[in-house]
Amino acid sequence: MKIVVALGGNALGTTPQEQKELVKHTAESIADLIAQKHDVIIVHGNGPQVGMIQSAFDEASKTKDNIPLMPLPECGAMSQGYIGFHLQNGIRNALVKRNLKKTVTTIVTQTVVDKNDPGFKNPTKPIGVFYSKAEAESLKAQMNLPYVDDSGRGYRFVVASPKPIDFLEIDSINALINQGHLIIASGGGGIPVIKENGTYEGVPAVIDKDASSAKLAEIIDADMLVILTAVDRVMINFGKPDQKALDKITFKEAKSYIEAGHFAAGSMLPKVEAALDFVTRKKDSKALIAALEHAAEAIEGKSGTTITYH
């Protein structure tokens, strides 16, 4: 099967060294899927990493006149490169241990978004470090970007989170998949770009990586979308005495759970919504939400939550 795998934050660390260690564990789960003869395309998150990169440049610019503030699209590109390196390295080593031959390739990916997306009118996604009000006002003047108070803890840069439409590198992605490569693409949801006067320009935004995974799975005609996270299954009444794990749910059932408020906005909700988006567009397919360490078992139907349209 052709499977798009979305790796959650639990698969990566907040520092390069921590990430290298965590990726070794992640790589074993991916190697399990390769051993099962699946074609795998990986999309990963980059929230902590892109914030770390931007913060480093912000801090350096305060002390060194010749160090520029780094725009968010460039920070996203940097995060794709260094996370991709760790994943490529870790997965290749895991494959070699199993005598499996597979080339692992990262594609720095630009994700097309609509310049009129409603998300641009109301940026709500805080990223990076906290600043005082004076520092935030100075940065706002330099970058012409919004900084807002974040729960009284200080001011942070906020960005839009538009919906993904397409991927500029899709032909390369498809060609490499057809050649048998294991592809890492649209890292962090991809570098958001909009079309202006026939050309594409990067914009300061963060695309939800689960939404991007669903869109990529749709475009490459994947058989399955697998969203890997820190829990074995999707839960309703989470944290309550009547908590219940869900093995299989349909589109209609999932919608009713969303309307009842069972899934947290910053946690399970975007994963369920991405799964529904995929199965709505490919009604003969299915999506899985499962724990990273149980990825192979989930695909065999032994773990995770399976989401279908009917």
MOWOLIN-V663632 format. One line per field, one symbol per residue. phi: phi as a letter, one per 40 degrees, with the letter a starting at -180 (. if undefined). burial: 1 if it has 9 or more other ideal C-beta (glycine too) atoms within 8 Angstrom, else 0. Layout:
phi = ???
burial = ???
This chain:
phi = .cbcbbcccccbbbbdcccdcccdcdcccccdccccgccbbbbbcadcccccccccccccccbbccccccccdccccccccccddccdccccccccdcfbbacbbcbcbcbcbcccddcccacbccbgccbccccccccccccfbcbbcbfgchbbcbbcbcccbabcccccdccccccgccbbafdgggccbbcbfgbbbcbcabccccccccccdcccgccabbbcacbcacbbfdgbdcdbcbcaacdcccccccccgcbcccbcdccccccccccccbccbabbbacdcbdcccccgcagbcbbcb
burial = 0111111100111000011111111111111111100111111111111111111011111000000011011111111111111111111111100001010111111111101010110010111100100011101100001010010000111111111101111100110110001111111111111100000101111111111111111111010111111000111111000010110011100110110001100001111111111111010010111111011111100011111100
